[in-house]
């Protein structure tokens, strides 16, 4: 569990700082919401990994096991790019954006190799624990990347903050170097497939669609809370603490708890209760925006974080289930990456919508959209669970 947890920490730290921290810093400096939204394009490689995932499935790098070779190569690339990025505080914004984008390519490719390693070496009975480790690690990383580094940014500065991220990436790679991939590899029960990723996309299209709607709706309802709090007058350091540090700490606890609840309560009941709580948080944020109440806004954001944390384990556990087969990197990249890419227009455009219509109208539209998306995803998961129970 430790090697997986460590690499998930680096995933959360790196993307947390580049994607969540930087927009907050720039917004605090007076950049328009619409411009802040375009910084979400740094996320683009996460949604496009399906375009090169088949290379991760087919190509083996020398001297290391299949998946471990890709993990080491991509993690090393991310560290090198972060070292360059740490020296660029005064460089032109397009150069910094390009370096951040390239770093995200490395991190996203490392992630699909890591998820393929889960599918190939971890049995189904233990995957909920790995899903918990994923969300716990990402949450711990978020505490550092989107929380502590933002809270301490005035003291650390650009170079110090980026070097912390690079050092953590190196430190957290070390446990994975001893992971016994060859010994733990599980034989696939399916014949090899030669179809390209786009052919697989047609086969998995329905599941990608419902996941894409879910990711888009989840971001619409909770992903812009940090900007809404900032516009309500909450200081940058407090916003970073709530939506970065506190958010990640709550997600850490919920990932541990929900991993147990999936086994004891069941996937569908957990999704239902958690989704109702997230929708309620959106209604509270609507009220906070309309009333101009920072305190109510913080309470709404915390409720959304708390309930949203209960959705991570069952959703990612089902993605592992849907990616099971001889090309897990490709399938995971499609199920998570293509769905993430489908949600990208809303991720980019959400701040502009809020600026154009105001936060109350924005949340009034986001709540029913979220409800529809969860119902569709819940139905797809229920059908898969029913098929698994019916199988001999």
C-alpha positions as a Python dict, from the first residue, in 0.01 Angstrom:
ca = {
    (1, 'X'): (0, 0, 0),
    (2, 'X'): (284, 240, 81),
    (3, 'X'): (427, 271, -274),
    (4, 'X'): (82, 350, -416),
    (5, 'X'): (3, 597, -140),
    (6, 'X'): (332, 781, -192),
    (7, 'X'): (284, 829, -565),
    (8, 'X'): (-74, 943, -515),
    (9, 'X'): (66, 1204, -275),
    (10, 'X'): (290, 1341, -551),
    (11, 'X'): (-3, 1344, -794),
    (12, 'X'): (-209, 1552, -552),
    (13, 'X'): (78, 1784, -457),
    (14, 'X'): (191, 1863, -810),
    (15, 'X'): (-151, 1918, -964),
    (16, 'X'): (-279, 2083, -647),
    (17, 'X'): (-12, 2351, -665),
    (18, 'X'): (-18, 2403, -1042),
    (19, 'X'): (-395, 2392, -1092),
    (20, 'X'): (-552, 2504, -765),
    (21, 'X'): (-284, 2721, -607),
    (22, 'X'): (-181, 2931, -906),
    (23, 'X'): (-537, 3045, -998),
    (24, 'X'): (-596, 3159, -640),
    (25, 'X'): (-272, 3358, -636),
    (26, 'X'): (-353, 3520, -970),
    (27, 'X'): (-712, 3595, -872),
    (28, 'X'): (-589, 3761, -554),
    (29, 'X'): (-368, 3978, -776),
    (30, 'X'): (-674, 4097, -968),
    (31, 'X'): (-695, 3872, -1275),
    (32, 'X'): (-1048, 3835, -1416),
    (33, 'X'): (-1245, 3517, -1347),
    (34, 'X'): (-1263, 3439, -1719),
    (35, 'X'): (-883, 3449, -1746),
    (36, 'X'): (-843, 3235, -1435),
    (37, 'X'): (-1068, 2976, -1600),
    (38, 'X'): (-824, 2931, -1887),
    (39, 'X'): (-559, 2815, -1642),
    (40, 'X'): (-764, 2497, -1612),
    (41, 'X'): (-613, 2404, -1950),
    (42, 'X'): (-308, 2292, -1753),
    (43, 'X'): (-537, 1997, -1671),
    (44, 'X'): (-568, 1909, -2039),
    (45, 'X'): (-315, 1621, -2044),
    (46, 'X'): (-514, 1442, -1771),
    (47, 'X'): (-804, 1429, -2015),
    (48, 'X'): (-598, 1335, -2321),
    (49, 'X'): (-400, 1040, -2185),
    (50, 'X'): (-616, 804, -2391),
    (51, 'X'): (-433, 932, -2701),
    (52, 'X'): (-103, 778, -2589),
    (53, 'X'): (-216, 523, -2329),
    (54, 'X'): (-183, 238, -2581),
    (55, 'X'): (193, 312, -2588),
    (56, 'X'): (204, 264, -2212),
    (57, 'X'): (29, -72, -2261),
    (58, 'X'): (246, -192, -2550),
    (59, 'X'): (597, -50, -2500),
    (60, 'X'): (832, -183, -2236),
    (61, 'X'): (1128, 23, -2125),
    (62, 'X'): (1461, -157, -2064),
    (63, 'X'): (1590, -282, -1728),
    (64, 'X'): (1265, -234, -1532),
    (65, 'X'): (930, -416, -1521),
    (66, 'X'): (666, -289, -1765),
    (67, 'X'): (463, -49, -1550),
    (68, 'X'): (745, 44, -1315),
    (69, 'X'): (959, 156, -1609),
    (70, 'X'): (695, 406, -1719),
    (71, 'X'): (641, 528, -1365),
    (72, 'X'): (1012, 599, -1313),
    (73, 'X'): (1050, 768, -1652),
    (74, 'X'): (750, 995, -1609),
    (75, 'X'): (819, 1080, -1246),
    (76, 'X'): (1178, 1166, -1336),
    (77, 'X'): (1055, 1389, -1620),
    (78, 'X'): (819, 1572, -1384),
    (79, 'X'): (1099, 1634, -1134),
    (80, 'X'): (1329, 1775, -1404),
    (81, 'X'): (1058, 2008, -1535),
    (82, 'X'): (975, 2130, -1184),
    (83, 'X'): (1342, 2214, -1126),
    (84, 'X'): (1337, 2428, -1440),
    (85, 'X'): (1003, 2581, -1344),
    (86, 'X'): (1137, 2681, -1003),
    (87, 'X'): (1374, 2929, -1169),
    (88, 'X'): (1108, 3098, -1380),
    (89, 'X'): (921, 3332, -1147),
    (90, 'X'): (987, 3630, -1376),
    (91, 'X'): (963, 3442, -1705),
    (92, 'X'): (678, 3524, -1947),
    (93, 'X'): (346, 3362, -1856),
    (94, 'X'): (328, 3152, -2181),
    (95, 'X'): (665, 2992, -2094),
    (96, 'X'): (552, 2908, -1740),
    (97, 'X'): (223, 2775, -1876),
    (98, 'X'): (410, 2550, -2122),
    (99, 'X'): (634, 2410, -1849),
    (100, 'X'): (335, 2347, -1624),
    (101, 'X'): (153, 2175, -1911),
    (102, 'X'): (453, 1950, -1983),
    (103, 'X'): (477, 1864, -1613),
    (104, 'X'): (112, 1766, -1617),
    (105, 'X'): (178, 1536, -1917),
    (106, 'X'): (438, 1349, -1711),
    (107, 'X'): (220, 1331, -1400),
    (108, 'X'): (-87, 1215, -1596),
    (109, 'X'): (111, 945, -1780),
    (110, 'X'): (263, 825, -1452),
    (111, 'X'): (-89, 801, -1315),
    (112, 'X'): (-226, 576, -1590),
    (113, 'X'): (78, 346, -1557),
    (114, 'X'): (14, 335, -1182),
    (115, 'X'): (-355, 253, -1230),
    (116, 'X'): (-264, -22, -1477),
    (117, 'X'): (-33, -160, -1209),
    (118, 'X'): (-330, -168, -969),
    (119, 'X'): (-546, -361, -1215),
    (120, 'X'): (-269, -609, -1297),
    (121, 'X'): (-129, -677, -949),
    (122, 'X'): (-410, -613, -699),
    (123, 'X'): (-709, -847, -663),
    (124, 'X'): (-1067, -714, -682),
    (125, 'X'): (-1120, -771, -312),
    (126, 'X'): (-843, -522, -226),
    (127, 'X'): (-914, -255, -485),
    (128, 'X'): (-1143, -54, -256),
    (129, 'X'): (-840, -22, -27),
    (130, 'X'): (-629, 99, -319),
    (131, 'X'): (-902, 346, -411),
    (132, 'X'): (-889, 470, -53),
    (133, 'X'): (-511, 498, -80),
    (134, 'X'): (-549, 696, -402),
    (135, 'X'): (-785, 947, -247),
    (136, 'X'): (-592, 960, 81),
    (137, 'X'): (-267, 1021, -103),
    (138, 'X'): (-420, 1282, -330),
    (139, 'X'): (-571, 1449, -24),
    (140, 'X'): (-239, 1454, 159),
    (141, 'X'): (-83, 1598, -154),
    (142, 'X'): (-358, 1857, -173),
    (143, 'X'): (-286, 1959, 186),
    (144, 'X'): (68, 2042, 78),
    (145, 'X'): (20, 2165, -279),
    (146, 'X'): (-308, 2355, -254),
    (147, 'X'): (-305, 2429, 118),
    (148, 'X'): (26, 2466, 304),
    (149, 'X'): (225, 2600, 9),
    (150, 'X'): (-41, 2863, -59),
    (151, 'X'): (-70, 2957, 307),
    (152, 'X'): (311, 2992, 326),
    (153, 'X'): (358, 3137, -21),
    (154, 'X'): (450, 3486, 99),
    (155, 'X'): (736, 3337, 301),
    (156, 'X'): (850, 3065, 59),
    (157, 'X'): (812, 3250, -269),
    (158, 'X'): (784, 3087, -609),
    (159, 'X'): (1118, 2906, -612),
    (160, 'X'): (1085, 2765, -262),
    (161, 'X'): (730, 2638, -322),
    (162, 'X'): (814, 2465, -652),
    (163, 'X'): (1131, 2308, -507),
    (164, 'X'): (922, 2160, -224),
    (165, 'X'): (699, 1996, -486),
    (166, 'X'): (1001, 1862, -680),
    (167, 'X'): (1165, 1723, -366),
    (168, 'X'): (846, 1548, -259),
    (169, 'X'): (815, 1390, -605),
    (170, 'X'): (1163, 1244, -570),
    (171, 'X'): (1118, 1125, -212),
    (172, 'X'): (785, 955, -283),
    (173, 'X'): (918, 767, -585),
    (174, 'X'): (1166, 567, -377),
    (175, 'X'): (922, 314, -218),
    (176, 'X'): (788, 214, -561),
    (177, 'X'): (1134, 110, -681),
    (178, 'X'): (1109, -210, -473),
    (179, 'X'): (752, -302, -568),
    (180, 'X'): (744, -669, -688),
    (181, 'X'): (550, -611, -1009),
    (182, 'X'): (659, -932, -1186),
    (183, 'X'): (576, -1156, -890),
    (184, 'X'): (232, -1003, -827),
    (185, 'X'): (116, -974, -1187),
    (186, 'X'): (-223, -1141, -1233),
    (187, 'X'): (-301, -1324, -1560),
    (188, 'X'): (-576, -1162, -1765),
    (189, 'X'): (-891, -1362, -1829),
    (190, 'X'): (-955, -1176, -2156),
    (191, 'X'): (-779, -1226, -2491),
    (192, 'X'): (-541, -950, -2605),
    (193, 'X'): (-703, -671, -2801),
    (194, 'X'): (-543, -488, -3088),
    (195, 'X'): (-803, -212, -3120),
    (196, 'X'): (-679, 143, -3095),
    (197, 'X'): (-789, 367, -2814),
    (198, 'X'): (-1055, 533, -3027),
    (199, 'X'): (-1206, 192, -3097),
    (200, 'X'): (-1212, 121, -2727),
    (201, 'X'): (-1375, 460, -2676),
    (202, 'X'): (-1671, 348, -2888),
    (203, 'X'): (-1706, 35, -2675),
    (204, 'X'): (-1682, 225, -2347),
    (205, 'X'): (-1864, 533, -2476),
    (206, 'X'): (-2169, 509, -2249),
    (207, 'X'): (-1960, 479, -1935),
    (208, 'X'): (-1727, 758, -2046),
    (209, 'X'): (-2029, 981, -2106),
    (210, 'X'): (-2182, 931, -1761),
    (211, 'X'): (-1842, 976, -1595),
    (212, 'X'): (-1781, 1291, -1799),
    (213, 'X'): (-2114, 1437, -1695),
    (214, 'X'): (-2041, 1349, -1333),
    (215, 'X'): (-1693, 1507, -1335),
    (216, 'X'): (-1829, 1820, -1504),
    (217, 'X'): (-2120, 1852, -1263),
    (218, 'X'): (-1903, 1785, -957),
    (219, 'X'): (-1661, 2057, -1063),
    (220, 'X'): (-1944, 2298, -1143),
    (221, 'X'): (-2093, 2257, -798),
    (222, 'X'): (-1782, 2233, -580),
    (223, 'X'): (-1474, 2313, -788),
    (224, 'X'): (-1540, 2688, -801),
    (225, 'X'): (-1612, 2726, -430),
    (226, 'X'): (-1266, 2872, -370),
    (227, 'X'): (-1330, 3152, -620),
    (228, 'X'): (-1678, 3212, -478),
    (229, 'X'): (-1536, 3243, -126),
    (230, 'X'): (-1272, 3484, -250),
    (231, 'X'): (-1543, 3700, -409),
    (232, 'X'): (-1740, 3689, -83),
    (233, 'X'): (-1446, 3863, 82),
    (234, 'X'): (-1276, 3569, 251),
    (235, 'X'): (-897, 3636, 266),
    (236, 'X'): (-670, 3433, 37),
    (237, 'X'): (-497, 3256, 326),
    (238, 'X'): (-833, 3144, 470),
    (239, 'X'): (-959, 3029, 130),
    (240, 'X'): (-639, 2826, 88),
    (241, 'X'): (-687, 2677, 435),
    (242, 'X'): (-1052, 2577, 374),
    (243, 'X'): (-1044, 2462, 10),
    (244, 'X'): (-685, 2341, 19),
    (245, 'X'): (-564, 2225, 358),
    (246, 'X'): (-892, 2156, 540),
    (247, 'X'): (-1049, 2015, 225),
    (248, 'X'): (-766, 1768, 178),
    (249, 'X'): (-772, 1668, 545),
    (250, 'X'): (-1146, 1599, 529),
    (251, 'X'): (-1103, 1407, 205),
    (252, 'X'): (-831, 1203, 371),
    (253, 'X'): (-1062, 1100, 655),
    (254, 'X'): (-1356, 1038, 422),
    (255, 'X'): (-1143, 821, 193),
    (256, 'X'): (-1052, 601, 489),
    (257, 'X'): (-1411, 586, 615),
    (258, 'X'): (-1580, 537, 278),
    (259, 'X'): (-1346, 249, 191),
    (260, 'X'): (-1496, 63, 487),
    (261, 'X'): (-1850, 179, 409),
    (262, 'X'): (-1832, 46, 52),
    (263, 'X'): (-1782, -302, 196),
    (264, 'X'): (-2030, -275, 484),
    (265, 'X'): (-2308, -46, 360),
    (266, 'X'): (-2283, -93, -14),
    (267, 'X'): (-2187, 118, -312),
    (268, 'X'): (-2531, 247, -413),
    (269, 'X'): (-2646, 362, -65),
    (270, 'X'): (-2316, 542, -9),
    (271, 'X'): (-2340, 721, -343),
    (272, 'X'): (-2701, 824, -276),
    (273, 'X'): (-2643, 972, 70),
    (274, 'X'): (-2318, 1146, -29),
    (275, 'X'): (-2470, 1298, -343),
    (276, 'X'): (-2764, 1439, -148),
    (277, 'X'): (-2518, 1610, 86),
    (278, 'X'): (-2324, 1762, -204),
    (279, 'X'): (-2646, 1896, -358),
    (280, 'X'): (-2742, 2048, -21),
    (281, 'X'): (-2403, 2221, -4),
    (282, 'X'): (-2471, 2377, -343),
    (283, 'X'): (-2802, 2517, -221),
    (284, 'X'): (-2629, 2661, 84),
    (285, 'X'): (-2363, 2821, -136),
    (286, 'X'): (-2641, 2973, -345),
    (287, 'X'): (-2786, 3127, -28),
    (288, 'X'): (-2445, 3249, 87),
    (289, 'X'): (-2380, 3418, -246),
    (290, 'X'): (-2722, 3583, -252),
    (291, 'X'): (-2688, 3706, 107),
    (292, 'X'): (-2320, 3798, 79),
    (293, 'X'): (-2241, 3581, 383),
    (294, 'X'): (-1878, 3460, 405),
    (295, 'X'): (-1954, 3245, 711),
    (296, 'X'): (-2237, 3058, 540),
    (297, 'X'): (-2018, 3020, 231),
    (298, 'X'): (-1742, 2855, 435),
    (299, 'X'): (-1995, 2621, 599),
    (300, 'X'): (-2138, 2529, 257),
    (301, 'X'): (-1792, 2460, 117),
    (302, 'X'): (-1703, 2235, 413),
    (303, 'X'): (-2030, 2040, 375),
    (304, 'X'): (-1959, 1989, 5),
    (305, 'X'): (-1608, 1867, 82),
    (306, 'X'): (-1734, 1631, 353),
    (307, 'X'): (-2005, 1470, 139),
    (308, 'X'): (-1803, 1476, -182),
    (309, 'X'): (-1534, 1275, -4),
    (310, 'X'): (-1779, 988, 30),
    (311, 'X'): (-1813, 959, -347),
    (312, 'X'): (-1449, 912, -439),
    (313, 'X'): (-1391, 551, -333),
    (314, 'X'): (-1706, 397, -491),
    (315, 'X'): (-1656, 590, -817),
    (316, 'X'): (-1287, 502, -858),
    (317, 'X'): (-1346, 144, -747),
    (318, 'X'): (-1599, 115, -1031),
    (319, 'X'): (-1349, 268, -1277),
    (320, 'X'): (-1103, -7, -1177),
    (321, 'X'): (-1379, -261, -1238),
    (322, 'X'): (-1458, -119, -1584),
    (323, 'X'): (-1085, -104, -1674),
    (324, 'X'): (-1025, -470, -1594),
    (325, 'X'): (-864, -644, -1892),
    (326, 'X'): (-538, -687, -2085),
    (327, 'X'): (-505, -314, -2169),
    (328, 'X'): (-580, -148, -1836),
    (329, 'X'): (-376, 168, -1899),
    (330, 'X'): (-575, 237, -2216),
    (331, 'X'): (-909, 156, -2055),
    (332, 'X'): (-837, 361, -1743),
    (333, 'X'): (-721, 653, -1958),
    (334, 'X'): (-1048, 637, -2150),
    (335, 'X'): (-1272, 598, -1847),
    (336, 'X'): (-1103, 865, -1641),
    (337, 'X'): (-906, 1071, -1894),
    (338, 'X'): (-1164, 1094, -2172),
    (339, 'X'): (-1437, 1163, -1918),
    (340, 'X'): (-1219, 1432, -1762),
    (341, 'X'): (-1159, 1578, -2109),
    (342, 'X'): (-1532, 1581, -2178),
    (343, 'X'): (-1574, 1794, -1867),
    (344, 'X'): (-1298, 2036, -1966),
    (345, 'X'): (-1517, 2298, -2143),
    (346, 'X'): (-1715, 2349, -1824),
    (347, 'X'): (-1400, 2358, -1611),
    (348, 'X'): (-1265, 2636, -1833),
    (349, 'X'): (-1592, 2822, -1875),
    (350, 'X'): (-1737, 2799, -1522),
    (351, 'X'): (-1561, 3111, -1387),
    (352, 'X'): (-1675, 3310, -1691),
    (353, 'X'): (-2034, 3194, -1638),
    (354, 'X'): (-2017, 3302, -1275),
    (355, 'X'): (-1881, 3641, -1375),
    (356, 'X'): (-2149, 3689, -1641),
    (357, 'X'): (-2455, 3580, -1439),
    (358, 'X'): (-2341, 3614, -1079),
    (359, 'X'): (-2276, 3340, -825),
    (360, 'X'): (-2642, 3291, -714),
    (361, 'X'): (-2761, 3215, -1069),
    (362, 'X'): (-2452, 3002, -1130),
    (363, 'X'): (-2527, 2775, -832),
    (364, 'X'): (-2899, 2768, -918),
    (365, 'X'): (-2802, 2611, -1252),
    (366, 'X'): (-2530, 2385, -1111),
    (367, 'X'): (-2747, 2202, -853),
    (368, 'X'): (-3000, 2042, -1095),
    (369, 'X'): (-2721, 1963, -1343),
    (370, 'X'): (-2538, 1779, -1066),
    (371, 'X'): (-2852, 1588, -969),
    (372, 'X'): (-2903, 1464, -1327),
    (373, 'X'): (-2539, 1360, -1363),
    (374, 'X'): (-2541, 1160, -1037),
    (375, 'X'): (-2862, 980, -1132),
    (376, 'X'): (-2709, 868, -1463),
    (377, 'X'): (-2385, 752, -1300),
    (378, 'X'): (-2574, 576, -1023),
    (379, 'X'): (-2777, 386, -1283),
    (380, 'X'): (-2465, 274, -1474),
    (381, 'X'): (-2298, 150, -1154),
    (382, 'X'): (-2615, -30, -1043),
    (383, 'X'): (-2633, -214, -1377),
    (384, 'X'): (-2271, -328, -1346),
    (385, 'X'): (-2321, -451, -990),
    (386, 'X'): (-2635, -639, -1094),
    (387, 'X'): (-2447, -804, -1381),
    (388, 'X'): (-2166, -906, -1148),
    (389, 'X'): (-2414, -1066, -907),
    (390, 'X'): (-2582, -1251, -1193),
    (391, 'X'): (-2255, -1385, -1333),
    (392, 'X'): (-2169, -1748, -1245),
}
